[in-house]
Amino acid sequence: MISTGNWKACKEYMEAGNRLSVAEGILYFGISNFYPFIKSLKKQYIIKKTPVSMARILTRINNNDRCKVGRMPNLPISDINMTEWWISRW
């Protein structure tokens, strides 16, 4: 059950066909613990997930906001994998 305003906003964002990662959930909607949110969505929808590189997620975030990796020039963001989720239409 979606119980808070930021969970509801995040659910509407995903219903619109957008993919979401933990980092985006925190930055866009202030969801500090993303996994219970995904678990609650699984009761209503078919939720799919896939691993993607952190670079891809940061690129997507930078299209909406400005997010920089601070003072870690050797951080291999293209080698770090994160998970993104979306609501399946099938």
Phi, psi and omega in degrees: 000129178279118190246338183244163182298320180288330174293320180294318179296319179294320178297317178296323177298317180286327177296333179284000176099009181273147174269153185217138175248173178300316181300318179291322177299321178288311185290316185278320191241354179071028179274108186283327178238099190285330188292320173297328176296313179297319179299321179290327177292327181296341177284339184250331188226167168271116183256127177253156178217156177208147175281138177223163180282153178298328179299319179296318180292317178295325175297316179295320178295319182292342174291332181255318183231177174253117180228121180242146172278114188278133169042034175228073186295339182262011179289119185278074185297336178281343180264348180273125179261138175234172180247139172240146181241155174206161177273123182285139177271354184251000000 
